[in-house]
Amino acid sequence: MKYRVLGKTGFSVSEISIGTWQVGGRWGDPFDEKNALKTLNEALDLGINFFDTADVYGDRLSEKAIGKVLKERKEKCYVATKCGRRLTPHVADGYNDKNIRKFVDESLANMGVETIDLIQLHCPPTEVYSSPEVFETLDALTKEGKILHYGVSVEKIEEALKAIEYPNLATVQIIFNMFRQRPAELFFSEAKKKNVGIIVRVPLASGLLTGKFTMETVFRKNDHRFFNREGKFFDKGETFSGVDYETGLKAVNELRSIIPDPDKLALYALRWILMFDGVSCIIPGASHVSQIESNTGASDLAPLTGEQMEKVQDVYKRYFKPVVHHLW
């Protein structure tokens, strides 16, 4: 495993880390603590030292599973959690001092720790990024020792650029993959100037970039890839990175002809992200141990050639840029 510095946190984190939306289980499954603990322990065994979670993942059970693992293992592991999505309704006014403090205290209790390594606002409404008092609360929590650092998880480039104007913001979590390339245009360089760490989520476009899906693939009704393709329940960009499914399959077919081993498209999709030095780490999810073992192999792949990078860029320009580039 190779490691990179996570911006101004100074944390040296595994460039392939893990997201725990459904750690140890498929999307839509009930949370399986036994499988989650096995998956998290395997991640540590393979050199992963950065877990990304949220208070809504498994309705707090993901945070609790991570807390159990932290108590059992001696390795240093950094944990980033997120808050805000417990708000009902999820509106900008809910991101206030009282609620943020409540969310932080609950996450501390869930994980059984005294200090949170990194707290992130969980894709809040755009107006929140223009509310200095929200970030003043996070500054206060840092001074009080409840959190070490704070960041944001964003949907849009414009939100990310606004967020990094706050001097103590340490990280931005953002969607970036072969089908969502806009962050590399401007945001990466601006974040680098301010020493802001970049955490890449949805690196495989909700599984499209594994190369395993076809037009005949059927997703279960409680899987967001079935019910949220048009963004009826949460941001469309979270499902297949906002890409039309059929278009995505056509692009995948072209990508398979670009990389050295078409059967390892997922690994090369991760390796493509690592070609950008502005990226601190990638947080692919994992439903079982074998996926973690596979994902970590991306670090060992040879860099993509200049020609391969250009061909990937061409696929993006033809299939996606006219449709989704301006949206996120």
N, C-alpha and C positions, 0 to 999 in steps of 0.2 A: 504494500500500500504506500502511496505517496501522499504527502501532506502539504497544505497551503495555509497561509496566514489569513484568518478571517477578519480582514479590515482592522479597524482600530480596537477590536477586542483583544488583539494580540494572540488569540487562540490558534494553535497549530492543529488544523482539523483535517481529517481524511478527505481527499478530494472526491472520493465516492463515499457518501454517507448514507443515511437512511431516513425516509419519511415514514411516519407511523399512522397514516390515516386509517389503514386497515392492516396494521402489522399482524402477521400471523393468520390472516384470513382474507377471503375474497371480498370485494366491494359488496355491501349489502348483507353480509353474514353477521350473525350475532358475534360479539367479541369473544374470542377464545383465549383466555388468559394463559393456559398451558402452552398453546402454540405460540402465543406472543412472547412468552418468556424464553422459549426455545429459540425463536427467531432472533431476539435481541442478544442473547448470549452468543449465538453463532456470529452475529455481526461483530461483536467485540473480539471474538476469537480470530476473525479475519482482518483485524486492524482498524475497523471502523470505530471512530471515537467521537462522533457527533450524531445525536438523535434529534430529529425535528418532530414535535408533537403539537397538540392543542387540547384545550380543556373540553372541546366538543368531540374529540375523537373517541369513539366508544363511550360517549357520555362519561368522561373522566377516567375510564378504565385504562386507556393508553398511558396517561400520566402515571397512574398507580402502578402499572406493570413496570414502567421504566424505573420508578422509585424502588421497587423490589430488587430489580437487577443492580441498581447502583449500590444498594446495601450489601449485596452478595459478592460483588466483584471489586478487586483492588485497582484495576486499570483506571486511569483518568479518562473520564468521558464527559463531554460537554453536552448539555441539554438545552435546546431552544424550544420554548412552548409559545403558544399564541392565545390571545384573549380578544373577546368582543363578540364572537358569534353566538354567545349564549343570550344576547340581547333579543328580546321579543317585544316590539318589532326591532329589527336591526336598523337603527336610524342614528344619524350623526349625534343627536343630543344625548344618546346613551353613552357616548364616550366621554364621561365626566369623571371628576376626581373620585367621587364615591364609588362608582361602578368599577373603575379601573383598579382601585385599591382592593375592592372585594374580589375581583377576578384573580389578582396576584396572590392574595391571601389563600384563596381556594386552591390555586395551583401549588403553592408551597406545601399546603396540607396534603394534597393528593400525592405528591412525590416524596413527602417526608424530609424535606430539605429546609435549610435556613435561608438560603439565597438562591435565586434563579440565575443561571448563567446568562441567558438571553431571553427576554420577553419581546414578543412581536405583536403589534396590532394586526388583527386577522382580517385583512382585506376590508377595511372600514369604508363607509361612504366617502366619496371624493371630498366632500366639505370638511372632513376631519383633518385633512392635511393643511388646511388654512386656519386651524384652531391652535394657536400657540399654547393655550392653557392645557391642552392634552399632553403636549410634550413637556410642559413644566411639571405636571404630575409625575411623569416618568423620570424626570431629573430628580425630583424630590425622593422618589422611591429608591433611586440609585444612592443618594446621599444617606438614606436611612438604612442601606445595606440589604434591602429586600431583593434587589436585582443588581447584577453586575453591569449589564449592558441592555440596551433596547434597540429594536428595529421595527420594520414594518413588512408586511406581506401585501403586495399590491396586485391590482389587475391591469393597470395602465401605465405606460411610460410616463405620462404627464404626472401621475401620482408619485412615481418614483423620483422624478426630478424635483418635485416640490418637497418631498420628504427629506432629501439630502441637504436641503437648505438649513435644517436644524443642526447646529454644530455638534451635538452629542449623539446624534443618530449613528449607530454603529454598523447596521446591516440593512439590506433590502433583499427580500425574497421575491423572485419574479419568474414567470414562465419564459423559458428560452429553450428552443430545440430546432431541429432542421425545418420544422414547419412554422416556427414563430421566431424570426430572426431580427426583428426590429430593435431589441435592446442593444445589439452590437453596433448600431449606427452611431448613436450619441451617448446613450446612458452609461455604457461601460466606461467610457473615457472620463465622463463627468464624475462618476462614482470613484474612479481611481484617483482623481485629483484630490478628493476629500477623504481618501483612505476608508471608504465604505466597503464592507465586505458584501459579496453577492452570492446568495444562496439560490441555486437554480432548482425550480420545481417543475413537475410535469415534463420531465426530460424526454419521455418516450411517447408523448402525445396520447396519454391514456391507453397506451398499448399498441397504437397504430404502428409505431416505429419498431415494434418487435418483429414485424413482418409475418405474424402468425394469423392475422385476420383475413377473412374473405367476405364477399357479398353474402355468403351463406352463414356466416357467423351469427349466432343468436345470443344476445345478452339477456340476462334475467331481468325481470320487471323491477326489482329493487336495486339494480345496478345503474349508476348515473349515466353510463354510456347508452342505456336504453331510454331513460326517461328525460334526460336533460340535453339532448342534442340541440334543441332550439333555445336553450336558456330559460325555460319556463320556471325553474325552481331556484337556480342560482346562476351566476355568470356563465354564459355560453362558452366563454374562452377556457373554462376549466375542463370541458369535455372535448377531447380530440383537439385541444388548443384552438377551438373555434372553427376548425376545418370541416368542410363537408365530407362525410364519410367516404362516399364513392370517389371523390377527388383525391382524398388521402390515399386510398388503395392504389390508384393509378400512379401517384407520385412514388409510393413505396416500391412499386414494380420497377420504376426507373432507378431508384436509389440502389436497389439490389444489384444492378449492373455496374454500379460505380465502385462499390467496395470490394476488397479482395475475396471475402468469404460471405456470400449472400445469406448463409444460415446464421451468421453472427451480426445481423443488421442492428440488433439492440445494442450490442457492445460498441459497434462503430458509431452509432448515434450518440452514445455517451462520450466516446473518444472525441467526436467532433466538437462537443461542448467544451471539453478540456483543452482544445486548441486555443481557446480565448483566455489570455492570462488575467483578464479582469474577473473571471469566475473563481470564487473561493472554494465552493464545493457543490456537488449535485446530490439531491435527495430523492432518488427513485424509491418507490414503495416496494414492499416485498410481501408476498402472501405465504411464502414458504422458504425454507433454508436454501434450496437449490437456486432460487432467484438471487439471493445475496451472493452466493458463491460465484454465480455467473456475472453479476454486475461488477464485482470487484476486479474481474479480469480486464475491464476496460482500461484500467491504469497501466496494464502491461503491454497493450497494443502499441505498435509503432505509430508515430504521428501520421495523419493523413497527408498526402502530397499536395503541393500547390494545385496540381491539375484536378485532383479529387475534390478539393475545397471549392474550386471554381465550378465544377460540375454540380455539386450540391447547391451552390448559390444559383445556378441556372435553373434547376428544378424549382427552387423557391420562387424565383422571379416569374416563371411561367405559370405555375399552378396556384400560388398563394398571395404573392405581393399585391396584385390588383384587388383582391377580395378581402383579406384580413389585415394587411399591414397597417392601415390607418385606424383600425378599430381599437387596437391595444398598444 
